[in-house]
Amino acid sequence: MASGPLTTLVRLTFGNRASQAYLALVAATAVFVAVDTLLVHHQDASFAGVWLFFLAAPTVFVFFIGGELLGTTVADSAAFVYPALVLSVLIQAAALGAFVRLMRGGPRPSHPREA
């Protein structure tokens, strides 16, 4: 089975416990934000959504800077903010996976005969 760059990227992003734990934390936070936004009535604005941006920082801020270069109407639109948030989380999960691989000493054989 050939291992291309896309397969490697998917394994870095989803194929280790650290990345999986990070993505699970982000998913749980997203559910919390959705429940808080849709089902809980607040007198003032809720800051629950800020937690998602804390989890996506610092990568999400790079996207926001790039969005500001395109114009404030682009950077402030939901069509820009939500994909930027998702891409930021995926980039950071891949970076976390690369860090885990680096700490383990590189890629390991997928089958005992390859060792």
ABEGO torsion letter per residue (X at the ends): XBBBAAAAAAAAAAABAAAAAAAAAAAAAAAAAAAAAAABBBABBBAAAAAAAAAAOAAAAAAAAAAAAAEAAAAABAAAAAAAAAAAAAAAAAAAAAAAAAAAGEBBBABAAAX
